[in-house]
Amino acid sequence: MTAAAFLSIVLIHLAAAISPGPSFVVAVRTAASDGFKVATALALGFGLGAILWATAAMAGLALLFELLPSLFIGLKLVGAAFLFWIAFNMWKHANEPLAEPTPGAAPRSAVSAMRYGFLTFASNPKPAVFFGAVFVGLVPHDTPLPWRLAILAAVFANETLWYIIVARVFSLPRARAAYLRLKAGVDRMFGGLLALLGLKIALT
């Protein structure tokens, strides 16, 4: 492993991280509806999910899927079902106004948002395909442990910092006000998009 090889891995993963997918949809909606702090906790959950997939890839994820193709099929179906569940809830509550915070009430738990982000990322086959098919080919099997830890740290930073940027942009007052005005349509659009992504995952 050289510094140039490490940098190429980081940049390729960053390009994959910023490509739109289910995590982006959930991040935008969370930032606009729940604010920056909650969306930042969600981003940390995404980062932890990325570490999970990257670690699994280094441990032989691609080989495991090749030996047990039914495992990957099951993962796809579970991931699709989770996206359908999110989409259903978006549609169901699209016409409901956002709950106004009660003075003195505790904010939504950051731990809950982080857990939701982790589950969203961990059940999404998109990173499973990237880490299992692309990422694993970029990291030589004899890569020393310090380099592996550096790669994991970079993967976490890429995912987390990108979605913190998304959280910052879509939690700004102007973006939030636009979301509140268009909440029903935006939630249905996002819900429909997630349902389509879930269907694509299930059928491919």
Phi and psi in degrees as a GROMACS rama.xvg file:
@    title "Ramachandran Plot"
@    xaxis  label "Phi"
@    yaxis  label "Psi"
@TYPE xy
-112.665  168.546  THR-2
-62.1612  -37.1287  ALA-3
-65.9941  -41.4936  ALA-4
-65.688  -39.984  ALA-5
-61.4479  -45.0532  PHE-6
-63.0127  -39.1259  LEU-7
-64.0822  -39.0401  SER-8
-62.7923  -44.4475  ILE-9
-62.2158  -44.4456  VAL-10
-69.969  -39.3745  LEU-11
-64.8331  -42.2718  ILE-12
-65.7987  -39.021  HIS-13
-60.7144  -41.4563  LEU-14
-61.8065  -39.6361  ALA-15
-69.0013  -36.9362  ALA-16
-65.4497  -38.6298  ALA-17
-86.4287  -5.73046  ILE-18
-69.8966  135.524  SER-19
-60.7125  143.175  PRO-20
-168.294  -169.764  GLY-21
-55.2809  -39.4318  PRO-22
-62.6993  -38.4025  SER-23
-64.9623  -43.7712  PHE-24
-60.4035  -47.1751  VAL-25
-64.2693  -38.5949  VAL-26
-65.3886  -44.6799  ALA-27
-62.1022  -46.6536  VAL-28
-64.8262  -42.2365  ARG-29
-65.3024  -42.7412  THR-30
-62.8217  -43.0702  ALA-31
-71.675  -34.0727  ALA-32
-92.4689  -36.5668  SER-33
-111.02  -11.1435  ASP-34
97.3461  174.698  GLY-35
-67.2298  -44.0165  PHE-36
-62.6213  -45.6107  LYS-37
-65.8031  -41.9664  VAL-38
-66.6502  -30.3297  ALA-39
-66.9056  -40.7942  THR-40
-63.1761  -38.5208  ALA-41
-60.4689  -42.6445  LEU-42
-61.2516  -39.2653  ALA-43
-62.4814  -37.6637  LEU-44
-62.7322  -40.0925  GLY-45
-61.7672  -42.3795  PHE-46
-61.6111  -41.3376  GLY-47
-65.5448  -37.6705  LEU-48
-63.8783  -37.7781  GLY-49
-65.1391  -39.3502  ALA-50
-62.0072  -39.559  ILE-51
-57.3297  -50.7058  LEU-52
-68.5088  -38.9891  TRP-53
-64.7451  -41.6348  ALA-54
-64.3523  -42.6391  THR-55
-62.2983  -39.2841  ALA-56
-63.1171  -44.0857  ALA-57
-65.6681  -25.5636  MET-58
-87.9214  1.59945  ALA-59
107.826  34.379  GLY-60
-60.6691  -44.9235  LEU-61
-60.2459  -43.0185  ALA-62
-63.9366  -39.0443  LEU-63
-63.0718  -43.8532  LEU-64
-66.1868  -33.0367  PHE-65
-69.5225  -39.0511  GLU-66
-75.8314  -33.3883  LEU-67
-127.208  75.2846  LEU-68
-60.1305  -28.0336  PRO-69
-64.1942  -26.9033  SER-70
-65.6305  -42.8231  LEU-71
-68.1493  -38.8009  PHE-72
-61.3434  -43.8599  ILE-73
-62.3645  -40.2446  GLY-74
-62.1477  -43.1207  LEU-75
-61.2593  -43.5756  LYS-76
-66.9443  -40.1524  LEU-77
-64.6114  -44.0151  VAL-78
-62.268  -42.7037  GLY-79
-62.9008  -41.9319  ALA-80
-62.5476  -39.0728  ALA-81
-65.203  -40.437  PHE-82
-66.8073  -38.832  LEU-83
-61.4726  -38.6508  PHE-84
-64.1537  -44.3291  TRP-85
-62.6142  -44.7349  ILE-86
-61.4772  -42.61  ALA-87
-59.8793  -44.0407  PHE-88
-68.6681  -33.4993  ASN-89
-63.8959  -45.8585  MET-90
-64.8734  -43.4043  TRP-91
-60.8804  -38.5797  LYS-92
-105.696  14.4326  HIS-93
-60.2666  -38.6433  ALA-94
-83.9209  -6.33892  ASN-95
-83.456  133.396  GLU-96
-68.0923  156.155  PRO-97
-65.5637  138.258  LEU-98
-68.5332  127.536  ALA-99
-76.0096  136.273  GLU-100
-62.4115  135.425  PRO-101
-82.5656  132.058  THR-102
-53.9081  129.013  PRO-103
85.4662  -7.50996  GLY-104
-78.8144  150.06  ALA-105
-71.5498  141.004  ALA-106
-70.475  167.382  PRO-107
-55.7956  138.382  ARG-108
-64.2158  130.503  SER-109
-65.4259  -34.6303  ALA-110
-63.0106  -41.1884  VAL-111
-63.3469  -43.38  SER-112
-65.0369  -40.1508  ALA-113
-64.2985  -42.313  MET-114
-63.0796  -41.1477  ARG-115
-63.1  -42.2046  TYR-116
-63.5501  -42.2008  GLY-117
-62.8595  -45.3958  PHE-118
-65.6233  -38.871  LEU-119
-61.2208  -44.9562  THR-120
-72.9932  -42.8651  PHE-121
-67.3345  -29.1087  ALA-122
-94.0702  5.43057  SER-123
-94.6758  116.007  ASN-124
-67.9101  -15.245  PRO-125
-57.5326  -52.5396  LYS-126
-66.6557  -28.0007  PRO-127
-62.7456  -41.1579  ALA-128
-67.8432  -45.0247  VAL-129
-62.1041  -52.3002  PHE-130
-69.749  -34.0669  PHE-131
-79.4147  -27.5051  GLY-132
-111.187  -35.1738  ALA-133
-100.813  -56.0842  VAL-134
-58.1674  -44.4312  PHE-135
-62.8239  -28.2717  VAL-136
-77.6121  -14.5935  GLY-137
-89.7412  -19.8698  LEU-138
-105.613  108.374  VAL-139
-58.2487  147.57  PRO-140
-65.3561  -21.4587  HIS-141
-99.1119  18.8911  ASP-142
-61.6944  128.065  THR-143
-62.1649  154.539  PRO-144
-56.5201  -43.5198  LEU-145
-58.2204  -39.2622  PRO-146
-67.9011  -38.9145  TRP-147
-61.3671  -42.2099  ARG-148
-65.92  -37.5877  LEU-149
-65.2645  -38.7533  ALA-150
-64.6196  -43.2751  ILE-151
-62.3134  -40.9404  LEU-152
-63.4298  -39.9417  ALA-153
-67.5885  -39.8025  ALA-154
-61.7835  -44.7259  VAL-155
-62.2277  -44.1484  PHE-156
-64.6521  -43.3356  ALA-157
-57.5698  -53.3902  ASN-158
-64.4449  -48.5156  GLU-159
-67.0761  -48.6724  THR-160
-66.1765  -37.0512  LEU-161
-61.2283  -46.5998  TRP-162
-76.8084  -19.0716  TYR-163
-69.8776  -38.4759  ILE-164
-61.486  -45.744  ILE-165
-58.6635  -42.9747  VAL-166
-61.8024  -42.2443  ALA-167
-63.7617  -46.7711  ARG-168
-63.9183  -47.0696  VAL-169
-88.2606  1.81209  PHE-170
-103.15  -1.23114  SER-171
-63.8107  148.952  LEU-172
-51.1946  -42.0837  PRO-173
-66.4934  -42.6935  ARG-174
-66.7173  -40.7918  ALA-175
-64.7529  -41.9936  ARG-176
-62.4605  -40.223  ALA-177
-63.93  -39.6169  ALA-178
-63.9389  -43.0092  TYR-179
-62.118  -38.0241  LEU-180
-67.841  -34.6487  ARG-181
-112.319  20.6005  LEU-182
-52.386  -49.8617  LYS-183
-59.7465  -47.9515  ALA-184
-67.9341  -40.391  GLY-185
-65.9103  -44.3582  VAL-186
-63.1361  -40.4055  ASP-187
-68.3704  -36.8351  ARG-188
-64.1665  -47.4793  MET-189
-63.9714  -41.5477  PHE-190
-62.0788  -42.3986  GLY-191
-64.386  -40.1158  GLY-192
-62.7327  -43.83  LEU-193
-64.8275  -38.5061  LEU-194
-63.7372  -41.1634  ALA-195
-65.3027  -40.9187  LEU-196
-63.0293  -40.6867  LEU-197
-63.1793  -41.1435  GLY-198
-65.1713  -41.6586  LEU-199
-62.2308  -41.9188  LYS-200
-62.1015  -43.0067  ILE-201
-67.6897  -30.4194  ALA-202
-97.8453  -10.0146  LEU-203
